[in-house]
């Protein structure tokens, strides 16, 4: 996966800003459900950008650098999602809504795990796989929205 130096610089700046901006942010007043959805989307975005940075710099999966260490990003994203998921699930009364949120969580975890590129995976194959995983997440969230 090749991207331009300008794009690489922009991604690096965004990753750095997002990583440092979270520490100085105002208290999180979102509902548990809003927090779960927002943090899930944020984790997907950040880990996707981290993979792109690793590809641009030629870094391996576990560098220790938060800008390119997508294995750590995925682990952090899954841990955050799990904690937020439990809180969000407690707010739901309808069994169908609870099941739909569980389905979304499964799609989220699969998508986070799927961010890791395969060893010999071609760029087009990787992008198609990412689109399919993101589509499953979108569909699962839409189902949840209907059921809640």
C-alpha positions in Angstrom: 0.0 0.0 0.0 1.6 3.3 -1.1 0.5 6.7 -0.3 2.0 10.1 -1.0 4.4 11.8 1.5 1.8 14.6 1.9 -0.9 12.1 2.8 1.6 10.3 5.2 2.3 13.6 6.9 -1.3 14.4 7.2 -2.1 11.0 8.7 0.8 11.3 11.1 -0.4 14.7 12.3 -3.9 13.4 12.7 -2.8 10.3 14.6 -0.6 12.5 16.9 -3.4 15.0 17.4 -6.0 12.4 18.2 -3.6 10.6 20.6 -2.7 13.7 22.5 -6.1 15.4 22.2 -7.9 12.7 24.1 -5.9 13.6 27.2 -6.9 17.2 27.2 -10.5 16.8 26.3 -13.5 17.9 28.4 -15.2 15.2 30.5 -17.2 12.7 28.4 -20.9 13.4 29.0 -22.2 11.1 26.3 -24.7 8.4 27.1 -23.1 4.9 27.3 -24.7 4.0 24.0 -23.4 7.1 22.3 -19.9 6.6 23.8 -19.9 3.0 22.6 -20.8 4.0 19.0 -18.5 7.0 18.9 -15.5 5.2 20.4 -16.1 2.2 18.1 -16.0 4.4 15.0 -13.0 6.3 16.3 -11.1 3.0 17.0 -11.8 1.8 13.5 -10.6 5.1 12.0 -7.5 5.3 14.1 -6.4 1.7 13.5 -7.1 2.0 9.8 -4.9 5.1 9.6 -2.2 3.4 11.7 -2.1 0.5 9.2 -1.6 3.1 6.4 1.2 4.8 8.4 2.9 1.5 8.9 2.7 0.8 5.2 4.0 4.2 4.3 7.0 4.0 6.7 7.7 0.3 6.0 7.2 -0.5 9.7 6.2 -3.9 11.0 3.0 -4.5 12.9 4.5 -4.1 16.4 6.8 -1.2 16.5 6.0 0.4 19.8 5.3 3.6 18.0 1.6 4.5 18.4 1.6 6.0 14.9 2.4 2.7 13.2 1.8 0.0 15.8 -1.6 -1.3 14.5 -1.5 -4.4 16.6 -1.5 -2.3 19.8 -4.2 -0.1 18.2 -6.4 -3.1 17.6 -5.9 -4.4 21.1 -6.7 -1.0 22.6 -9.8 -0.6 20.4 -11.1 -4.0 21.4 -10.5 -3.3 25.1 -12.3 0.0 24.9 -15.1 -1.5 22.9 -15.6 -4.3 25.4 -15.8 -1.9 28.3 -18.2 0.5 26.5 -20.2 -2.4 25.2 -21.0 -3.7 28.7 -22.2 -0.2 29.8 -24.3 0.3 26.6 -25.9 -3.1 26.9 -27.1 -2.3 30.4 -29.1 0.6 29.1 -31.2 -1.5 26.7 -34.5 -3.0 27.9 -35.7 -4.7 24.7 -34.2 -8.2 24.1 -34.2 -7.7 20.3 -32.2 -4.4 20.8 -29.7 -6.2 23.1 -29.3 -9.0 20.5 -28.8 -6.4 17.7 -26.2 -4.6 19.7 -24.4 -7.9 20.3 -24.4 -8.5 16.6 -22.9 -5.1 16.0 -20.2 -5.8 18.6 -19.3 -9.1 16.8 -19.1 -7.1 13.5 -16.9 -4.5 15.2 -14.5 -7.0 16.7 -14.2 -8.8 13.4 -13.6 -5.5 11.6 -10.9 -4.5 14.1 -9.2 -7.9 13.8 -9.5 -7.6 10.0 -7.6 -4.4 9.9 -4.4 -6.4 10.0 -3.2 -6.9 6.4 -2.5 -10.5 5.3 1.1 -11.3 4.7 0.9 -11.6 0.9 -2.4 -9.8 0.5 -2.7 -7.5 -2.6 -3.8 -3.9 -2.0 -7.1 -4.4 -3.9 -7.9 -7.6 -1.9 -7.2 -5.8 1.3 -9.4 -2.8 0.3 -12.3 -5.1 -0.7 -12.0 -7.0 2.5 -12.1 -3.7 4.5 -15.2 -2.6 2.6 -17.0 -5.8 3.3 -16.2 -5.6 7.0 -17.3 -2.0 7.2 -20.5 -2.9 5.4 -21.3 -5.6 7.9 -20.8 -3.0 10.7 -23.1 -0.6 8.9 -25.8 -3.2 8.5 -25.5 -4.4 12.1 -25.8 -0.8 13.4 -28.8 -0.2 11.1 -30.5 -3.3 12.5 -29.8 -2.1 16.0 -31.3 1.3 15.3 -34.5 -0.4 14.1 -34.7 -2.7 17.1 -34.0 -0.1 19.9 
